[in-house]
Amino acid sequence: MKKQNLILSAALAAVFSASTAFAEAEVTGKIVHESAKFTNAGIGIGAATTSTQTANSHGKDVMKTETSARIFIDGDAEELHEGSTYHVELNLMRDSKGVDKYDGNESYTQRDALREAYVDAEVNDFSIRAGKQQVVWGTADGMKLLDAINPTDYSEMAQNQMEDSRIPVWMLNAETDAADGGNWQFIVSEGKSSHFAGLGRESAMGTTHSNGSQGHAFTMKGTDTITGKVNGFLNVAPALGTAANVFDRVAQTGFSMPTGLAYNVGNNTNYITVNDFANGTKTTGAATFGTICNDGVVAEDTATASCLAWVANASGALRSTNYATDYGNGAGNANAQNLLKDQTVAEWNASLANPTETFQYLHSTTFATFDNFVDMKSTYKVDHKKTPTTALRYKNSTADGLNYSLNAIRGNDTNPYVEMHWENAGTGAILTETMQATITSAGVDYFTVSLDSDGDVTTSDVGGDVGSGAGTASDSERANLVMTEKLNTVSQIGGSFDTAIETASLGPVVLRGEALYQKGVMSPVIIREAASGLDLTHGALVSSVKMQKGDRFKYVLGADMTALTNMMVSVQFIQDRNLDYVDRGSYGSGDWTYTADMATMSLTNNLNKAEENKEFYSLFLSKPFGASGEHRWNNIFMFEENGGKWNRLDAEFSIDDDTQATVEYNKYWGDANTQFGQLEKSSNIQVGVKYSF
């Protein structure tokens, strides 16, 4: 809040510093109160645990109670330039139900205290608007296509009006009319990021992180996979490190244990995999892991999937109390992260083709590879490019009434992406995943991943030998998984058209369309299986999750008409085509790689594969009602390919000239692995009142 107040004070001082500079200001505004309540009970995305209804457990509770004051200050700025004017919009708000810093103002979100502050002036043949503002280039319902200059706040998905969710940025905006009757617009602006719950906030190196917006109603699965408390790589990685610590301690003691758990010992048992453990076998045919799970009480005498889950989650001694000093305790994660839940061997084997838990994804990973992960940490960084956005638009109309525009944009993609790399937790040295392939005496190929800074593929620079007690290793013996949130520079070329035609049955119909070609957009590509062994199955966590540049083509076709006297009807078809889509192989093929769905990929859904050509359909209705049409209701329904659905019904009632009451119902449903369907538990009803002055 202090930083926000300083920004606000500085901006206001710049606008109002000299009383002689500006004429008397006109102050108007509105006070809005909105309260929303979940209509569905259950645990939403981004919950705090896998088993208890704590954070983000909706239970039909109140979602928000927000009061805001929008204050508009307008006046003349003759001292700056003859005929110039200025406009400032302040947005002071408080949400008593907001979670994770969503309870008050925050810069570069829809909750920004200084929302707009600009000056308008006519200079020669140009209309200049300089300052913090928003530019509207698109007209599509319920989504943004050509609106690619200002970022968007998705903290309430698409529930808010575009003018509210659009994030104003500082820019220079110039327009001039052409001799042919057209209009040119030139823009240079900040290249800022759109806002998503769970992204945009750093987290220092450690084993626990709280920057995942736990409890936020509109955390999406894709974001939850990055910073989520339960399913996010940021928190799953250190939890995996505590489990690796257990195996390392057992390997060192070797007391009554097969030597197979000892790392880098040069024998076949060094290459036991997670799947070997979960099935209670060794590929060499030697004895199983045997007594690792026998605590004298729990009948877990054989190393199986159930034993593996117990090692990861239980806090009790690994063997009977007589040997507790030798083996210590289990990892004690207690299902706080999604490593593995208790299951039978049959359930384990059935899950491998469609995994939903971390160890299932790593089923071919050797315990020698796990040596890299012992007590590992993680870090989240935000490193957004400062690249400015430059944009150009030309619009005109043809003689027969066709309106069109041509648009070009160069600058940061407003959607962030996340890259991962390894570092030595103590020295900060960059570590590279290298693979050592080994053929055992039984003729079985094994791949062991090492983390190295010197190119020596035979040994790892981190992990292992941490002693019999947890936490005894120095940071220089640990790996650190670094996740960096970035913005990528993209080039975008697009255009729009609209024209009206007269029909006998429907009357006038407006046909419209928008299209956008994007070059250099980042998409996640998952390498599940590869001939090199550098894949997710074998534990190459960084090499297997790549952000890949590619081109996309998006377009929307729409038709607007009037029906039933004065009801506006709008229909749309939307398609997003990934021109560099990857889809190769399948489970067990040895070469399995695909483009994942950025919005819905999750540990819980087999890292959901994206569609090459994703389609949406929408229907928008709007109609005034009341004795003199003083009230209005609107309804938008959107359907996405694979069954995701969203419907928003809202109405505004005019109490008097200055006061309006509002009601809004948002329902999400359909396939849980779609953009809309994943938010079913976030369906809500909202009421509000707005007073203008």
SVG drawing of the C-alpha trace seen along z (x, -y; Angstrom):
<svg xmlns="http://www.w3.org/2000/svg" viewBox="-45 -31 79 94">
<polyline fill="none" stroke="black" stroke-width="0.4" points="0.0,0.0 2.8,-2.4 4.3,-2.0 0.9,-2.5 0.3,-5.6 3.6,-7.1 2.8,-6.4 -0.6,-8.0 0.7,-11.0 3.4,-11.6 0.9,-11.3 -1.5,-13.7 1.3,-16.1 2.3,-16.1 -1.2,-16.9 -2.1,-19.5 1.3,-20.9 0.6,-24.5 -2.8,-26.1 -2.2,-28.5 -1.6,-25.6 -5.1,-24.3 -8.6,-25.7 -11.0,-24.6 -11.5,-20.9 -14.8,-19.1 -15.1,-16.2 -17.6,-13.4 -17.7,-9.8 -19.5,-6.7 -19.5,-4.6 -20.1,-0.9 -20.7,2.0 -20.7,5.6 -21.2,8.8 -20.8,12.2 -21.5,15.7 -20.5,19.1 -23.4,21.2 -21.5,24.5 -19.8,26.2 -16.5,28.0 -12.7,27.5 -11.7,25.2 -8.4,25.1 -5.5,24.0 -6.6,25.6 -4.1,25.8 -4.2,29.6 -5.2,32.6 -7.6,34.0 -9.1,31.2 -11.5,28.4 -9.4,25.5 -8.2,22.8 -10.5,22.3 -13.1,24.6 -16.1,22.8 -19.0,24.3 -21.4,21.6 -19.5,19.0 -19.2,15.3 -16.7,14.8 -16.3,11.0 -17.6,8.0 -16.1,5.1 -16.7,1.4 -15.0,-1.0 -15.0,-4.7 -14.3,-5.8 -13.5,-9.5 -13.2,-11.3 -11.3,-14.6 -11.5,-16.6 -10.4,-20.1 -8.6,-22.4 -4.8,-22.3 -4.2,-25.5 -0.8,-26.1 0.5,-22.9 -0.9,-23.6 -3.7,-25.7 -7.0,-23.9 -5.7,-20.9 -7.6,-19.1 -6.8,-16.5 -8.5,-13.5 -7.7,-11.6 -9.5,-8.5 -9.0,-7.3 -10.1,-3.9 -10.1,-3.4 -11.3,0.0 -11.5,2.5 -12.6,6.2 -13.0,7.7 -13.1,11.2 -10.1,10.7 -7.3,13.3 -3.6,13.0 -3.3,9.2 -6.6,9.0 -8.2,7.1 -7.1,3.6 -5.4,1.6 -2.5,3.0 -0.6,1.4 -1.2,2.7 -4.3,4.6 -8.0,3.7 -7.6,2.6 -5.0,-0.1 -5.6,-3.2 -4.5,-5.5 -6.5,-4.0 -6.1,-6.7 -4.2,-10.0 -3.8,-11.6 -3.8,-14.9 -5.5,-15.5 -4.1,-18.0 -4.3,-19.0 -0.9,-19.4 -0.8,-20.4 -2.9,-17.7 -2.6,-15.1 -4.9,-14.4 -2.5,-13.5 -3.4,-11.6 -0.4,-11.2 -0.5,-9.4 -2.1,-6.4 -4.9,-5.1 -6.5,-2.3 -7.0,-1.8 -9.9,0.3 -9.3,1.9 -11.5,4.9 -15.3,5.4 -15.7,9.2 -18.0,10.3 -16.6,12.0 -13.0,12.1 -10.1,10.0 -8.5,10.4 -7.4,7.1 -7.4,5.6 -3.7,6.6 -2.1,3.3 -3.5,3.1 -3.1,6.1 -6.1,7.7 -6.8,8.5 -8.2,12.1 -8.6,12.2 -12.3,12.5 -12.0,14.4 -14.2,12.6 -16.9,11.6 -16.1,7.9 -16.8,5.5 -13.9,5.0 -13.5,1.4 -13.0,2.5 -10.8,5.6 -8.6,3.8 -5.4,2.6 -4.5,-1.0 -0.8,-1.7 1.3,-4.7 1.4,-5.5 1.6,-8.1 -1.4,-7.8 -1.6,-9.9 -4.2,-10.0 -4.5,-11.8 -6.9,-11.8 -5.6,-10.8 -6.4,-12.6 -8.4,-9.6 -10.8,-9.8 -9.1,-7.2 -7.5,-7.5 -4.0,-6.6 -3.3,-5.8 0.2,-5.5 0.9,-4.2 4.0,-3.7 3.2,-2.2 4.5,-0.2 4.7,3.5 3.0,4.8 1.8,8.3 -1.8,9.4 -2.7,10.4 -3.5,13.9 -4.2,15.2 -1.0,17.0 1.4,15.3 3.4,12.1 4.9,12.3 8.4,13.5 9.3,16.0 12.8,16.4 14.7,19.7 13.3,22.1 11.2,25.2 7.7,23.6 6.2,20.8 3.0,18.8 2.8,16.8 0.2,19.2 -2.9,17.2 -4.3,20.1 -8.0,19.6 -8.5,17.4 -11.7,18.2 -10.3,17.9 -6.9,19.6 -6.7,21.7 -5.2,25.2 -2.3,24.0 -1.3,21.4 -1.8,23.8 0.6,26.2 3.3,23.5 2.8,22.0 0.0,24.0 0.4,25.2 -0.6,28.8 0.1,29.3 2.5,26.5 6.1,27.4 7.3,24.7 6.1,26.5 6.1,30.1 9.9,30.0 11.0,29.4 8.5,32.0 10.0,34.4 13.4,33.5 12.3,34.5 11.3,37.9 14.7,38.2 16.3,37.4 14.6,40.5 16.0,42.8 19.4,41.2 19.5,41.8 18.5,45.4 21.1,45.9 23.9,44.7 23.0,46.9 22.3,50.0 21.3,51.7 19.4,54.9 18.7,53.4 19.6,54.5 22.5,52.5 20.2,51.4 19.3,48.2 22.9,47.1 23.6,44.6 26.5,44.7 27.9,48.0 28.5,49.5 26.2,52.4 22.9,53.2 20.8,52.4 21.8,48.8 19.3,48.6 16.1,49.5 13.2,47.4 10.2,45.9 8.1,48.5 10.3,51.3 9.7,50.0 5.9,49.6 5.6,53.1 7.8,54.6 10.3,56.0 13.8,55.5 14.5,56.0 17.6,58.0 15.5,60.5 17.1,59.8 15.2,59.3 12.8,56.4 13.2,53.4 11.8,55.4 11.8,53.8 11.9,50.0 8.2,49.6 8.0,51.9 7.5,49.7 6.4,52.6 2.8,51.5 1.9,50.8 1.9,54.0 4.0,52.5 6.8,55.0 7.1,55.0 8.1,52.1 5.0,51.4 3.0,48.3 1.4,48.1 4.8,48.2 6.1,45.4 3.1,43.2 3.8,44.0 7.5,43.0 6.5,39.7 3.7,38.7 4.2,40.4 6.2,38.9 6.8,42.2 10.0,44.3 10.8,46.2 11.5,49.4 10.8,50.6 11.8,48.2 15.0,50.1 16.3,48.8 14.8,45.3 18.2,43.8 19.6,45.5 16.8,44.7 15.1,41.6 11.5,40.9 9.5,40.7 9.4,37.5 6.3,36.4 4.6,34.5 1.2,35.6 -0.3,35.1 0.4,31.3 1.8,31.7 0.6,34.1 3.3,36.7 1.4,40.0 -1.6,41.2 -2.0,44.6 -2.9,47.2 -2.6,50.8 -0.1,52.2 -3.0,52.7 -4.1,49.1 -0.6,47.9 -0.1,49.8 -3.5,48.7 -2.5,45.0 0.7,44.9 -1.0,44.2 -3.0,41.3 -1.1,40.2 -2.5,37.7 0.3,37.8 4.0,36.8 5.5,40.3 3.3,41.7 4.8,39.3 8.3,40.3 7.7,44.1 11.0,44.8 13.2,42.6 16.0,44.4 16.9,43.9 20.4,42.8 18.5,39.9 16.7,39.1 20.1,38.5 20.1,35.1 16.8,34.2 17.9,34.7 16.6,31.7 16.3,29.6 14.9,26.1 13.0,23.9 12.8,20.2 10.3,18.1 11.5,15.0 9.7,12.4 11.8,11.0 9.6,9.1 11.2,7.4 10.9,3.6 10.3,3.7 7.9,0.9 5.0,1.7 4.7,0.0 1.4,0.2 -0.1,-1.2 -3.7,-1.1 -5.3,-2.3 -9.0,-2.4 -11.3,-3.5 -14.6,-2.7 -15.4,-1.7 -17.9,-3.4 -20.5,-0.6 -20.3,-0.9 -17.7,1.7 -15.7,0.5 -12.3,2.0 -9.0,1.7 -5.4,2.9 -3.4,3.4 0.3,4.1 1.8,4.5 5.3,5.2 6.1,5.6 5.7,7.9 3.0,10.6 0.7,9.6 0.5,13.3 3.5,14.3 5.3,17.7 7.5,19.5 10.9,21.1 12.8,23.5 16.5,24.2 18.7,25.7 21.2,23.9 23.5,25.0 21.6,23.7 24.8,22.6 26.9,21.2 24.3,20.2 26.2,22.1 23.9,23.2 23.4,26.9 22.6,28.8 20.7,32.1 22.9,34.8 21.9,38.4 24.0,41.5 22.5,44.6 23.4,48.0 22.7,51.5 22.5,53.9 23.6,57.6 19.9,58.4 20.0,56.3 17.8,53.6 18.4,50.0 18.4,47.5 18.8,43.7 20.3,41.8 20.0,38.0 22.8,36.0 23.0,32.3 26.3,30.9 28.1,27.6 31.3,29.0 30.0,31.4 31.0,34.5 28.1,36.9 29.3,39.6 28.7,37.7 26.3,35.1 27.4,31.8 24.6,31.9 22.6,34.4 23.3,37.3 25.4,38.0 23.4,35.7 23.8,37.8 21.4,39.8 19.3,36.8 17.3,34.4 18.7,31.0 22.4,31.7 23.6,30.9 24.9,27.5 23.2,25.5 26.2,26.2 25.1,29.9 21.6,29.1 19.9,28.3 17.7,25.3 14.9,25.4 14.5,21.8 11.3,20.8 11.4,17.5 8.3,15.7 9.0,13.8 7.3,11.8 8.2,12.7 8.4,10.1 6.0,10.9 4.9,9.5 1.2,9.3 -0.6,8.4 -4.4,8.2 -7.4,6.5 -11.2,6.1 -14.3,5.5 -18.0,4.8 -20.8,4.1 -24.6,4.0 -26.9,5.9 -30.6,5.7 -32.5,9.0 -36.2,9.7 -36.8,11.8 -34.3,10.5 -34.1,6.8 -30.7,5.2 -27.8,7.5 -24.3,6.4 -21.6,8.9 -18.2,8.4 -14.9,10.1 -11.5,9.8 -8.3,11.7 -4.8,11.7 -1.6,13.5 0.9,13.7 4.6,14.6 6.7,15.9 4.0,16.8 5.2,19.2 3.5,22.5 4.4,25.3 5.7,28.5 5.9,31.6 8.4,34.3 7.0,37.4 9.2,40.0 12.3,39.5 15.0,41.8 17.6,39.7 16.1,40.4 15.9,36.6 12.2,36.8 9.7,36.5 9.4,40.3 13.1,40.5 13.1,37.4 14.6,34.8 12.3,32.1 13.7,29.1 14.4,30.8 11.0,32.3 9.0,29.0 9.9,26.6 8.4,23.2 8.5,23.2 8.1,20.3 5.4,20.7 3.0,18.9 -0.8,18.6 -3.7,17.4 -6.9,16.3 -10.1,15.0 -13.7,14.3 -16.8,14.0 -19.9,12.4 -23.4,11.3 -25.5,8.7 -29.2,8.2 -32.3,7.0 -35.2,9.3 -38.4,9.2 -38.8,5.4 -35.7,4.2 -33.6,7.2 -30.0,7.2 -28.8,10.6 -25.2,11.3 -23.6,14.7 -19.9,15.5 -17.6,18.2 -14.0,18.0 -11.0,20.1 -7.5,20.2 -5.1,22.1 -1.7,23.2 0.4,23.2 3.3,24.9 1.4,27.5 3.2,30.6 1.6,34.0 3.9,37.0 3.6,40.5 1.7,41.8 2.3,43.6 4.8,46.4 5.9,45.4 9.3,44.2 8.8,40.9 5.9,39.0 5.8,35.2 2.9,32.7 1.8,29.1 0.0,28.8 -2.9,26.5 -1.6,23.5 -4.9,22.8 -5.7,26.3 -2.6,28.5 -2.2,30.0 -0.7,32.8 -4.2,34.0 -5.1,34.4 -2.1,36.0 -0.7,32.6 -3.6,31.9 -2.8,31.8 -4.0,28.7 -6.1,28.6 -4.4,27.7 -7.4,25.6 -9.5,24.5 -13.0,23.3 -15.5,21.3 -19.1,20.3 -21.1,17.5 -24.6,16.0 -25.2,12.6 -28.6,11.1 -29.4,7.6 -32.8,6.0 -34.2,3.0 -37.3,3.4 -39.5,1.3 -42.2,-1.2 -39.8,-3.5 -36.9,-1.0 -35.0,-2.3 -33.8,1.1 -31.7,3.6 -30.8,7.3 -27.9,9.0 -27.0,12.6 -23.8,14.1 -23.4,17.8 -20.0,19.2 -19.3,22.8 -15.8,24.1 -14.6,27.2 -14.6,30.3 -17.6,29.1 -16.6,26.2 -19.5,23.7 -20.0,20.3 -23.2,18.3 -23.5,14.8 -26.9,13.3 -26.9,9.7 -29.5,7.0 -29.4,3.3 -32.3,1.6 -32.5,-2.2 -33.8,-3.3 -33.5,-6.9 -31.3,-9.1 -28.3,-8.6 -28.7,-5.1 -28.8,-1.7 -29.0,1.8 -27.4,4.8 -27.6,8.5 -25.4,11.0 -25.2,14.8 -22.2,16.6 -22.4,20.3 -19.4,22.4 -19.8,26.1 -18.8,28.9 -15.6,30.9 -13.4,30.1 -10.3,29.9 -11.6,27.0 -11.1,23.3 -14.6,22.7 -15.4,26.2 -12.5,26.1 -14.1,23.2 -17.4,25.0 -16.8,24.6 -16.4,20.8 -19.9,20.3 -21.4,17.3 -24.2,14.9 -23.5,11.2 -25.6,8.2 -24.6,4.6 -25.6,1.0 -24.1,-2.0 -24.5,-5.6 -23.2,-8.3 -22.4,-11.9"/>
</svg>
